Amino acid sequence: MKFWFKTACDPAIVRCSMKYAFVVGSILVAINQGDAILAGTVNGVGLFKIGLTMIVPYMVSTFSSVGVICKMHDAAEGGSSH
């Protein structure tokens, strides 16, 4: 687990995940909240939803990247799990 968190916090993983979150999250926000943004009716709940919409692609990218790195690490180490 320590290896997983250390890998997830690696600056290269964080940068990559942030890029994906910005692009994918922006598209999803436009699709899901665009009408409220354009109408100027975004409230606290809407802001919360926008925040979650941006976090989800970050988490997906991070979990995916770290998962692959852990599998490669396990193969190199002889199969220990993280």
Residue, then its C-alpha position, 0 to 999 in steps of 0.5 A: m500500500k505504501f508503494w501505491f500511495k508513493t506512486a500516486c503522489d509522484p509528480a509525473i502521475v499527478r501532472c498527467s492526471m491533472k491534465y486529463a482531469f482538466v480536459v475530460g472534466s471540462i467537457l463533462v462540466a459543459i455537458n452536465q452543468g453548461d445550461a446552469i452556468l450559461a443561465g447564471t443559476v449555479n448554486g452551492v449544490g451545482l458547485f459541488k457537482i462541478g467539483l466532483t465532476m472534475i475530481v472523477p477523471y483525476m481519480v480514474s487517471t491516477f488509479s489507472s496509471v498506478g495500477v499499471i505501474c504496480k503490476m509492472h513492479d509486481a512482475a519485476e519483484g516476483g509477484s508481491s501484491h500492493 
